[in-house]
């Protein structure tokens, strides 16, 4: 075992390389399957097939090296246990020839050595498997041990004006908006925040209304959504919620207060009903949100209604259906501040106009920021902020 342990670093290294190559080939295969229609449309099948063949061959070579290293490690264990048995037989035979032990004792010693030899081989093989498992564990630990993209403040306060008590990870239904003491008002402010398009944002979103944000550069729209979700922190400037910087708030409390519905929604595994009720346990809130987002029409059009499974990332639904279900999920949570990033780009104009009108009514007296260029949404906004693609301060 000591000898195997000294040689195990080779197997661990080759196993890690094997798993890395397999992961690359698997990820590429998944991307190819997801984008197969696009690849056929642009005639890129041969090019991507060559890429996959190259990665697949590299994975096979890495697997062969790992298997060879494992076989060598097991062989070392078998060889050493065999040598041990041979040494016992040689020493015992010599002692028997000298008359120092009898034939019965020699047979007993050889039998005991043979009995121990089998389990030692099993232990040696198990050691090799453990080394490969350690290589897998190292990859998992690399992910789990990665530092967070945004740090949690050392002494983080709750959102200003108070935050509902921690529910221990359970789903909760936010209370109806209240501008009285102890409630989140929902005023957002950008103070000198640089955006990818070259602008420095200097604008506010008043509490209790619907504000439209029109970005000339799509990268600016993406950046604003990521910053408000605090998936990223600004390189300079400040983002405020009721006068308190987002970076000073607890992440869990912030995300329970400010809910961002991204442009490309990701649906959870399960059914349409599971997704609509993912953030609340209130059936009335789910029904209201499904009606406002036209997700109820999606349910009626599906073969099994609300019990239809959405598949991996909602792939059994069309783009418009995914957007409406994701919008319904966000509305059902009734967050104090809701950020919608191009929520209905995949639906027809008539449906988009109706959705915008219903969302406006459902979100009355709650802060809503809609990042969009859609006339249907902007017509419902109380205020519109324009972000040009120019190197200047944005002060509407």
Secondary structure by P-SEA (a helix, b strand, c coil): caaaaaaaaaaaaaaaaaaaaaaaaaaaaaaaaaaaaaaaaacaaaaaaaaaaaaaaaaaaaaaaaaaaaaaaaaaaaaaaaaaaaaaaaaaaaaaaaccccaaaaaaaaaaaaaaaaaaaaaaaaaaaaaaaaaaaaaaaaaaacccccccccccccccccccccccccbbbbcccccccccccbbbbbccccccccbbbbccccccbbbbbbbccaaaaaaaaaaaacccccccccccccccccccccaaaaaacccccccccccccccaaaaaacccccaaaaaaaaaaaaaaaaaaacccccccccccccccccaaaaaaaaaaaaaaacccbbbbccccccccaaaaaaaaaaaaaaaccbbbbbbcccaaaaaaccbbbbbccccccccc
